Amino acid sequence: MDGSIGQAAFDQASAFQASVPVGSVIITKLDGHAKGGGALSAVAATKSPITFIGTGEHIVDLEKFDAKSFVSRLLGMGDIQGLMKVMEEADIKDQKEVVDSIMKGEFNLRMMRDQFENLTNLGPLGQIASMIPGLSSIMPPGREQESADRIKRCMTIMDSMNDQGLAS
């Protein structure tokens, strides 16, 4: 179901249910202003659970539905458990030495580039931003791709620098 159709999802889901048996619901397009009200309508019409939600247009933007994290993100409270799971799956290394360097005032462009790379390995930027409490209110919906493109541009610039430039 398209998450942006709202209450019309009930009629659409009912029509699907009348034609074929529906075993589960997948809600897409939850990356913009859609809040998922249509998801509740689709569940009510089909008597089927939501299994996946989509926060973008690509297959990597699908994630398993978890009611607690969905509601938490919907309310702007983030999803720290979901973020930790994503970080474990992306195999983000222990960041203790980076934190120590920052505390000593020794943060450089090489470290920044590594952090950008870690961020891009976590998945779609909008999905990650919604997991961090308060960040979704700072990053306007629909501008995630622009932010991701800026990060990639910065990484490209840093890739063209020599060791001396990256160490500064």
NORLIN-V174685 format. One record per pair of residues at least 6 apart in sequence whose ideal C-beta (glycine too) atoms are under 8 Angstrom apart, sorted by sequence separation. I is the first residue (numbers start at 1). J is the second residue. D is the distance in Angstrom with one decimal. If there is no record, write none. Layout:
I/J/D
I/J/D
This chain:
16/22/5.6
30/36/6.0
42/48/8.0
43/49/6.9
55/61/5.0
72/78/6.5
73/79/5.2
101/107/5.6
119/125/7.5
122/128/5.0
129/135/4.7
130/136/4.8
2/9/7.6
5/12/6.9
43/50/6.2
54/61/5.3
72/79/5.3
129/136/5.4
1/9/5.1
42/50/7.7
54/62/5.0
55/63/7.0
139/147/6.4
158/166/6.5
13/22/7.1
27/36/6.3
53/62/7.3
54/63/7.8
98/107/7.8
119/128/7.2
52/62/4.9
53/63/6.1
69/79/4.0
101/111/6.3
129/139/5.0
1/12/6.6
27/38/7.1
39/50/5.8
52/63/6.7
1/13/6.4
13/25/7.3
27/39/4.6
52/64/6.2
53/65/5.2
69/81/6.7
51/64/7.2
52/65/5.8
69/82/4.7
98/111/5.8
126/139/7.5
25/39/6.9
39/53/7.7
51/65/5.8
125/139/8.0
27/42/7.1
50/65/4.5
126/141/7.6
129/144/6.8
49/65/7.8
66/82/7.2
98/114/7.6
25/42/4.8
36/53/7.6
53/70/6.7
98/115/7.1
25/43/6.0
126/144/3.4
125/144/4.7
124/144/6.9
125/145/7.8
25/46/6.3
125/147/5.6
25/48/5.5
27/50/6.1
30/53/5.5
31/54/7.8
125/148/4.6
1/25/6.1
3/27/4.7
22/46/4.2
24/48/5.2
25/49/6.9
26/50/7.4
30/54/6.5
31/55/4.5
124/148/7.7
1/26/7.1
3/28/6.0
4/29/5.0
23/48/5.8
24/49/5.7
25/50/4.8
26/51/6.2
27/52/7.6
28/53/7.6
29/54/6.6
30/55/5.3
31/56/5.1
1/27/5.4
2/28/5.9
3/29/4.6
22/48/5.1
24/50/7.1
25/51/6.9
26/52/4.5
27/53/4.9
28/54/3.8
92/118/5.3
125/151/7.6
1/28/7.1
2/29/5.3
3/30/4.4
24/51/4.1
26/53/7.4
27/54/6.8
4/32/6.6
6/34/7.7
9/37/8.0
10/38/7.8
13/41/6.7
17/45/6.1
26/54/6.9
90/118/7.4
120/148/7.4
4/33/7.4
9/38/3.3
13/42/4.0
17/46/4.9
92/121/7.2
4/34/4.1
7/37/6.6
8/38/7.1
9/39/7.2
12/42/7.6
16/46/7.1
31/61/7.3
92/122/7.5
3/34/4.0
6/37/5.4
7/38/6.7
10/41/3.7
14/45/4.4
90/121/4.6
120/151/6.6
3/35/8.0
6/38/5.0
9/41/4.3
10/42/7.0
13/45/3.8
14/46/7.8
90/122/5.2
119/151/6.7
120/152/7.4
3/36/5.7
5/38/5.3
8/41/8.0
9/42/4.7
13/46/5.1
90/123/7.6
4/38/7.6
7/41/5.6
10/44/6.6
11/45/7.9
36/70/7.1
3/38/5.8
6/41/7.8
10/45/4.9
87/122/6.7
116/151/5.3
120/155/7.7
2/38/7.3
3/39/6.5
9/45/7.6
26/62/7.5
86/122/5.3
1/38/6.0
86/123/6.2
1/39/7.0
27/65/7.8
36/74/6.5
116/154/6.4
117/155/6.9
35/74/6.1
116/155/5.2
1/42/4.7
113/154/7.9
86/128/7.0
113/155/6.0
116/158/7.9
83/128/7.1
86/131/7.3
113/158/4.4
112/158/7.4
113/159/7.7
83/131/4.1
110/158/7.8
82/131/5.2
83/132/6.6
109/158/5.7
3/53/7.6
3/54/7.7
79/130/7.3
80/131/7.1
78/130/7.3
79/131/4.3
109/161/6.9
78/131/5.5
80/133/7.4
113/166/7.1
78/132/5.2
78/133/3.4
77/133/5.6
78/134/7.2
109/165/6.9
110/166/4.1
73/130/4.7
76/133/7.4
78/135/7.4
109/166/4.8
110/167/6.4
73/131/6.7
76/134/7.2
78/136/7.6
108/166/6.6
109/167/7.6
108/167/5.4
109/168/6.5
76/136/6.0
108/168/6.1
76/137/6.0
69/131/7.8
60/123/6.5
61/124/5.5
73/136/7.4
60/124/6.6
63/127/7.0
58/124/7.9
61/127/6.9
56/124/5.4
55/124/6.5
56/126/6.9
55/126/6.0
56/127/7.5
55/127/4.9
55/130/7.3
31/126/5.4
33/141/6.0
32/141/5.2
31/141/7.0
32/142/5.5
31/142/7.5
31/144/7.1
